[in-house]
């Protein structure tokens, strides 16, 4: 299909130290990532670059080559962070995760930009919409100008022992940080007031139970 390609794909962080940034506020579930493709030791490597222009990970050589073909065809490419995970083996452990990768014909940018926004909003809520669209579903995206979203979800992968999901949706604190970044000071202040009040209530509850 020359109009659209979508899938979920695993990525790896460069190192354990670099990967730790994935669990921070600069890499949120539902964030968009630029895909930069380079040649590395005679093979393709597709790097994932966050909105702060930092490389956070890469796809394997096989998928990177596939993306290079889509790029050569003139497709617009983007990736959406779905979850971040950690593996304790092999030593010293490493961070990895999964991205929803969406490629589409730039001539349909208006519709698919809206579609991508819908997918990433749902991703932030913890919903993994199916992005592997059939022909008729691509037509629905185009005819609805991007407002149509699939009703099928993709389940989280089953993890083997030694692997753990670190985050798969936006937390309350991350939503507060985002409001602050957007300049919504009223909502930002109200959110912090709510969090402080919640902490106070928890402490009072613990005190009444004799914990303090």
Secondary structure as the mmCIF struct_conf table of DSSP 4:
data_model
#
loop_
_struct_conf.conf_type_id
_struct_conf.id
_struct_conf.beg_label_comp_id
_struct_conf.beg_label_asym_id
_struct_conf.beg_label_seq_id
_struct_conf.end_label_comp_id
_struct_conf.end_label_asym_id
_struct_conf.end_label_seq_id
BEND BEND1 UNK A 3 UNK A 3
STRN STRN1 UNK A 4 UNK A 12
BEND BEND2 UNK A 14 UNK A 15
HELX_RH_AL_P HELX_RH_AL_P1 UNK A 16 UNK A 19
HELX_RH_3T_P HELX_RH_3T_P1 UNK A 20 UNK A 23
BEND BEND3 UNK A 24 UNK A 24
TURN_TY1_P TURN_TY1_P1 UNK A 25 UNK A 26
BEND BEND4 UNK A 27 UNK A 27
TURN_TY1_P TURN_TY1_P2 UNK A 29 UNK A 30
STRN STRN2 UNK A 32 UNK A 40
TURN_TY1_P TURN_TY1_P3 UNK A 41 UNK A 42
STRN STRN3 UNK A 43 UNK A 49
TURN_TY1_P TURN_TY1_P4 UNK A 51 UNK A 52
BEND BEND5 UNK A 53 UNK A 53
STRN STRN4 UNK A 55 UNK A 58
HELX_RH_AL_P HELX_RH_AL_P2 UNK A 61 UNK A 72
TURN_TY1_P TURN_TY1_P5 UNK A 73 UNK A 74
STRN STRN5 UNK A 75 UNK A 87
BEND BEND6 UNK A 90 UNK A 90
TURN_TY1_P TURN_TY1_P6 UNK A 91 UNK A 92
STRN STRN6 UNK A 94 UNK A 105
HELX_RH_3T_P HELX_RH_3T_P2 UNK A 106 UNK A 108
HELX_RH_AL_P HELX_RH_AL_P3 UNK A 109 UNK A 124
TURN_TY1_P TURN_TY1_P7 UNK A 125 UNK A 126
STRN STRN7 UNK A 129 UNK A 129
HELX_RH_AL_P HELX_RH_AL_P4 UNK A 135 UNK A 143
TURN_TY1_P TURN_TY1_P8 UNK A 144 UNK A 146
BEND BEND7 UNK A 151 UNK A 151
STRN STRN8 UNK A 153 UNK A 153
HELX_LH_PP_P HELX_LH_PP_P1 UNK A 154 UNK A 160
TURN_TY1_P TURN_TY1_P9 UNK A 161 UNK A 162
STRN STRN9 UNK A 163 UNK A 167
BEND BEND8 UNK A 168 UNK A 169
HELX_RH_AL_P HELX_RH_AL_P5 UNK A 172 UNK A 181
TURN_TY1_P TURN_TY1_P10 UNK A 182 UNK A 183
HELX_RH_AL_P HELX_RH_AL_P6 UNK A 185 UNK A 208
TURN_TY1_P TURN_TY1_P11 UNK A 209 UNK A 210
#
